[in-house]
Structure formats: C-alpha cells, structure tokens
Amino acid sequence: MTAPLLSLVVPVYNVAPYLPRCLESLAALAPPADEIIVVDDGSTDDCPRILAGFAPRLPRMRVIRQENGGLSAARNTGLDAARGKYLAFVDSDDFVSPDAYAEALRLAEDGELDMVLLNAEYHFEGRQADYAIYADVPATGIVPGREWLRQRFRARRLLHMVWMHLYRRDFIEANRLRFVPPLIHEDVVWTTRALLAASRVRYTGHRAVHYRIPVRTFSDEENQKRAQLIVDSSVYNAATLAAISAALTDDAELRQLLDYHLVDGALSVFHKLAKMPDRQVAGATLSRLRREGFLRLLWQHAADYTQRRRIARHWLRSWLAGIGK
C-alpha cells in the first residue's frame, strides 16, 4: 500500500467553541490532507459530538480517544499513528488557510527537505487586526536548520510553535523526536532539537496557520494549577537546553546565543511565581528552585550583565522574604 503524502495530527481537549472552525478549515484544504489523525484527549465537553458530525465531510479523519494526558501525550499518540511521508501539527483551537501546505509540500519534495518553515497570523477574534507572527523575515533558500536557528537567535525572535513547520516524518523518527508528558511549552525543546538536527530546511513566509488568541478567564484554583505546570515545564526546558548547549562544542557563537535564549525564557518563571494565587506555595517553590540549583544554572548560562542582574535580584528577594531559611 502506498503511504499517504501528508498526515495532520490534531490534539483535541475541551475546545468545543473553536473546533468547528478548525475542522471547517481542514475540510477546505487544497490539496486535501491524505490523513487527519485527531486525538481526543479525554474531552468532557461537546467535542466528541462535533467530531462525529464532521466525519462525513472528512473521510480521511481518524479519531483516537484516550484518557486525558495533556497536549504532549496527545501529540505523541498522533505521531505514533501517522503514516504520511510528511507531517504537520494543527492545534484544535486554531485554523489553517486553504493552501496551508500546498507550496510546502512541493518545496519539500523538490528540495528533499527535512523541514519547511512556515509563517502564521495571530488571530484576535475581531478585537484587533490580525498580523503575521514573523512580519519582516525574508524567505530563504535551502539552509541547514542550525543556520535558521542562529538567525532567529541573533534577532532574539524565535517562535517555537511546532505547528508552524512541515516535517518529513522519517526525519522525526530518525531523530526520535517526541514530546514529554505532562509538560506544556513542549515546543521549546522540540523545535530546538529539530532545527539542530535538520540538514535541509527552507522558510517560505506563507501564512499557513491562524493562531487564535482568545479571551479566557480561570478560577484561582485553575490559575494555580496552570502556573505550577508552567514553572515545572520551564525548569525542565532550561535544564534540557543547558544540556543541548553543552554539546555544541563545535560552535561557540551558537552556544552563546542558545544560552541567552535559555536564560531569557527561564526568567519568566519568576513572573509566574509573582502572579501565583497561593503565595505560600509560590514562596516554597522559589525556595525549592534555589535548593535544586535552578538559579545557579541560570547564572552559569547568563550571557550578559543584564541577565545576571535579574537573576541576582530574584535570588536576593527570596532571601529577604525569609524563604528557605
């Protein structure tokens, strides 16, 4: 049996207000995707009914249902099931352009590419005008992935979203790329590893995806849980990027750029701790991070005086507050 050309992996979890728009956009793709793998990650809202209703319009859609394990687990399930030569991710609260992957597939085939790098638009649901994520990045020829990474690091503007790329699936498998459940912000490590491993990539600038920015409200309990997960995920990402940096012994500039990026992203942990509803847990978490060496890791990888000053300020504040005594 001939393998399909394009597989789309679509994780779904309690996105009933947005799912129809996403599925409408997948039904309108030209050329159509050969395989759409929807992973219903234990939805408790109307998502199962919506998916069933779209089945006649999306005959290439296969729904896999599993207990809730988070976005990383759902994407891994989709990866394991995919059979296409090429693969892209679609988040179920976003939607894609009708020609989202047409040019990317042609370029990937003609250029024997590991990845095609796409653009996207922030979609504000009418509250303000949508605009491109990469507003001023020129299209490229074929380059190694690390050179695209270097360019984005130099500009200090790298968006890690995994759904902005088309991947050759055997490239994913050869490099054993998977996500880490139950962590979020899982794109950070994935995209860094993928670009470092890719020999041939090309950026098109095509706005393939419309990235929804909804207005959402959460209870204190929900905010607390999410903030803790973001902190834990950011700590994991920092440690993993530090290990990747240590392995870049042949490229001092890229290593330095990655270190700056590592620290810049990890410093958001303190912003999350400052807004954590449970102040006692926030203090205990900061104390634990210091004891476990997180602040020391950031200090060791800080690229300039500004970053070190910010790290020192957070360290001092924790002691002045009497945390960890």
Helices and strands as residue ranges (DSSP letters): E 6-12, H 19-27, E 35-40, H 47-54, E 61-65, H 71-81, E 86-89, E 95-96, H 102-111, E 115-123, E 131-132, H 145-155, G 162-164, E 165-168, H 169-174, H 187-197, E 201-212, H 220-246, H 252-266, H 268-275, H 279-291, H 294-301, H 305-320
